[in-house]
Amino acid sequence: MEEINQICQERALPVKNPATFKLLIPSNVESKIRYFCAVLPDNEWSGTLFYYIKGGVETGDLEITCKDFLLLDIGNAGYTVFKQSPEIINYMSENNLLDCCTGLIHSHDKMETFFSGTDLNTLQSEGNNSNHFVSLIVNNAGVYTAAITTKVKKVSEISAVETYNTFNDEKVKLPTHRYCE
């Protein structure tokens, strides 16, 4: 018998090609980012990013437009963290953002914008909870770096063929069965 065993696994992977999407930051969002960078020059800060999407990764025309963000934590010189809270949905409701996607925005204050090990772990864990997850890192110098994850479903097929030999030593193949674990 030939058995096809499909092992299904889902995990978030960062989109590797930097040219796969365009990030648009309107002037009102840019002003808000610049404001927090100015008043918190020595501290990292973070919050929920609200954005719209147009196009797609698979078609090469993905466009992400930042609509707003909600500051949720003022950290220290090297770290910021926050937990999801009802405050986010209240802010969305009060600011006409209910049709937006949500992601992460945080600052690296005086540092370069890059995805540290902690930032990559956040991308991975948050990306596992949705089809896509966007993270935007900003700094006081006005340099921005963004990444997006895509939840990838990996299906591995393992096949086993069962046969037996007849009394005349002829090989007989048993019927094929397929299943997924």
C-alpha positions in Angstrom: 0.0 0.0 0.0 1.3 3.5 -0.9 0.6 5.9 1.9 1.0 9.6 1.6 1.5 11.2 5.0 1.3 15.0 4.8 2.8 16.8 7.8 1.2 20.3 7.9 3.1 23.1 9.6 2.4 26.8 9.7 4.9 29.5 10.7 5.6 33.2 10.0 8.5 34.0 7.8 9.9 37.5 7.2 9.5 38.6 3.6 13.2 38.7 2.5 13.1 40.9 -0.5 13.1 44.6 0.5 11.5 45.6 -2.8 8.4 43.5 -2.2 6.4 46.3 -0.7 6.1 50.0 -0.5 5.5 51.8 2.8 3.7 55.1 2.7 3.7 57.4 5.7 1.4 60.4 5.3 2.4 63.8 6.7 0.1 63.5 9.8 1.6 60.2 10.8 5.1 61.5 10.1 4.4 64.6 12.3 3.3 62.3 15.1 6.4 60.1 14.8 8.7 63.2 14.8 6.8 64.6 17.8 7.4 61.5 20.0 11.0 61.2 18.8 11.6 64.9 19.8 9.9 64.7 23.3 11.4 61.2 24.1 14.9 61.5 22.6 16.6 59.2 25.1 13.9 56.5 25.4 12.5 53.9 23.1 8.8 54.0 22.7 6.3 51.6 21.1 2.7 51.2 20.2 0.1 49.7 17.7 0.4 50.8 14.1 -2.8 51.1 12.1 -2.5 50.7 8.3 -4.3 49.9 5.1 -3.0 47.6 2.4 -3.4 47.6 -1.4 -2.0 45.0 -3.8 -0.2 41.9 -2.5 3.2 40.3 -1.9 2.5 37.6 -4.5 1.8 40.2 -7.3 4.7 42.4 -6.3 2.6 45.5 -5.8 2.0 45.5 -2.1 1.5 49.0 -0.8 1.1 49.6 3.0 -0.2 53.0 4.0 0.2 54.0 7.6 -3.0 55.6 8.9 -2.1 56.3 12.6 -0.6 54.7 15.6 -1.3 54.6 19.3 1.6 55.1 21.7 1.4 52.4 24.4 4.8 52.4 26.1 7.7 54.7 26.9 10.6 52.4 27.7 14.2 53.2 28.5 17.3 53.8 26.3 17.4 50.3 25.0 14.0 48.6 25.5 10.2 49.1 25.1 7.4 46.6 25.5 3.6 46.7 25.8 0.7 44.2 26.1 -2.4 44.2 24.0 -5.2 46.0 25.8 -8.8 47.1 25.3 -7.4 50.6 24.9 -6.4 49.7 21.3 -10.0 48.8 20.2 -11.3 51.9 22.0 -8.8 54.1 20.1 -9.7 52.4 16.8 -13.4 52.9 17.4 -13.0 56.6 18.4 -10.7 57.4 15.5 -12.4 55.6 12.6 -9.7 52.9 12.3 -11.8 49.7 12.6 -11.2 48.8 9.0 -7.4 49.0 9.5 -4.9 46.2 9.9 -2.7 46.4 13.1 1.0 46.0 13.5 3.8 47.4 15.6 5.7 50.7 15.6 8.6 51.4 17.9 11.6 53.7 18.1 15.3 53.0 18.4 15.9 56.6 19.7 19.5 57.4 18.9 20.4 54.0 17.5 20.2 52.8 13.9 17.0 51.3 12.7 17.5 47.5 12.3 15.7 44.3 13.4 17.5 43.1 16.6 17.1 39.6 17.8 14.3 40.8 20.0 12.6 42.5 17.1 12.9 39.4 14.9 11.4 37.3 17.7 8.5 39.7 17.9 8.0 39.5 14.2 8.0 35.7 14.4 5.6 35.4 17.4 3.2 38.1 16.2 3.3 36.8 12.7 2.2 33.4 13.8 -1.1 34.9 14.9 -2.1 36.4 11.6 -1.5 36.0 7.8 0.8 39.0 7.8 2.4 41.2 10.4 4.0 44.6 9.8 6.6 46.1 12.1 8.0 49.7 11.6 11.1 50.9 13.4 11.9 54.6 13.5 14.7 56.7 15.1 15.4 60.3 16.1 17.4 60.9 12.8 14.2 60.2 10.7 15.4 56.8 9.4 12.7 54.1 9.1 13.0 50.4 8.6 10.0 48.1 8.1 9.4 44.4 7.8 6.5 42.2 7.1 5.9 38.5 7.8 3.9 36.1 5.8 2.4 33.0 7.4 3.6 30.1 5.3 2.0 26.7 5.4 4.5 23.9 4.7 3.1 20.6 3.7 5.5 17.7 3.6 4.4 14.5 1.8 5.9 11.3 2.8 5.1 8.2 0.8 5.3 4.6 1.5 4.6 1.9 -1.1 3.4 -1.5 0.1 3.7 -4.5 -2.2 3.8 -8.2 -1.9 4.9 -11.0 -4.2 2.6 -13.6 -5.6 3.3 -17.4 -5.6 4.8 -16.8 -9.1 7.0 -14.1 -7.7 5.1 -11.3 -9.4 4.9 -8.0 -7.5 1.5 -6.7 -6.6 1.0 -3.1 -5.4 -1.7 -2.4 -2.8 -4.2 0.6 -3.2 -2.9 4.1 -2.4 -4.3 5.9 0.7 -3.7 9.6 1.5 -4.0 11.4 4.8 -2.7 14.4 6.6 -1.5 14.5 10.2 
